[in-house]
């Protein structure tokens, strides 16, 4: 009986040692993975910083102005180009083709929408753009 208890104690001791070492090595593995991920995050942050610096370099106003002068044949603004507000077309004149067709069909008129209850008011029509 004592031998069986001694044998069970040795087996339990070996099992607990294996379990402790497995936890230890798993912890070491996760710690190494965390360090690796931190290095990857730092590398990505450095890459983002470099891309932002490149973007700032490419979007400098003096560089864009030089490219516009070189590639686009732009004329300077003349005083005759500046007009008053009365010379601009009004919004009422601009009607799209769908709105014009709706007016011709009479679909811009108010309609009576059936509702629950008596005496339903007319709904407003679509306003032309």
N, C-alpha and C positions, 0 to 999 in steps of 0.2 A: 504494500500500500504506500509506503514511504517512497519507494522507488518511482511509482507512477506519479506521485505528487511532485517529486524532484524533476522527473522528465517533463511534466506539464509546465513547471516553472521555467525550465530551460527553453522549451518551445515558445512560451509566452514572452520570455526575454528576447529571444531571437526575432520573433514577430514584431515586437515593439521597436527593436533596433532597426529592422528593415523599414518599418513605417516611418520612424524618425528620420532616417537617411533619405527616404523618398521625399518627405516634406522638405528637408534641407535642400536637396538638389532641385526640386521644383521651385523653391523660393529663389535659389540662385539663377535658375533659368528665367524666371519672371523679372528679376532685377536686371539681368543682362538685356532682356527685351525692352524694358523701360528705358534703359540707357540708349539703346539703339534707336528707339522711337524719338527720344529727345534730340539725338543727333540729326535724325531725318527732319524733325520739325524745325530745327535751327537751320538746316540747309534750305528748306523750303522758304523760311522767312528771309534768308539771305537772297534767294532767287527772286522773291517778291520785291525786295528792296532794290535789286539790280534792275528789274523790269520797270519799277516806278522811276528810277533815275533815267533809264533810256527813254521812257515816255516823256519825262520832263525835258530831256534834251531834244527830242523830236518835235515837241510842241512849243518851242521857244518862239515868241512873236517875231523876232528879227529873222529867224530861219524861215518861218512861214511867209513873211513879207518878201524875202529874197526869192523864194520859190514862186510866189505869186507874180512877182515882177518878171521873172525869167520865163515861166511857163504859160501864164495867162496874159492875154493882150488886153489889159484893163485900161480904161481911160479915166483920168481924174474927173471928179465931179465938177461940172460947170454950173454957173449960177442960173443958167436957163433951164436946168433940169429940176430945180426946186420950184414947186407949184403950190398954190394955196389949196385949202381943203375943198373949196367949191369946184375945183377942176377935177377932183377925183370922182369916179363913178359911184353912184349910190348903191346901197345894198338892195334896194327895192327893184332895181333894174336887173339884178342877177337872179334868175330863176332857173333851176336845173330842168332837164328835159322830163324827168319823171314828174316833177311838180306841175309842169305845163300840161302834161297828159292828164294828170288828175283833175286839173281845172277844167279841161275840155270835157271830161267825163262827168263833171259835177260832183266829184267826191270830196271837195273841200267845204261843202255846205254842212251845217249842223245836222246831226241825225238823232232820231228818237231811239234810245236804247231801252229795251224792256227791262224793268226792275221789279223787285218784289214790292208790292204796294201800288197805290193808285197815284196818278199824276206825276209821272216821271219827267224831269226837266230834260231838255235837249242837251246833248253833249257838244262841246265846242269842236269845231273842225280843225283839221291840221293846218297850221300856218305855213304859207309858202316861204321858202328861204330865199 
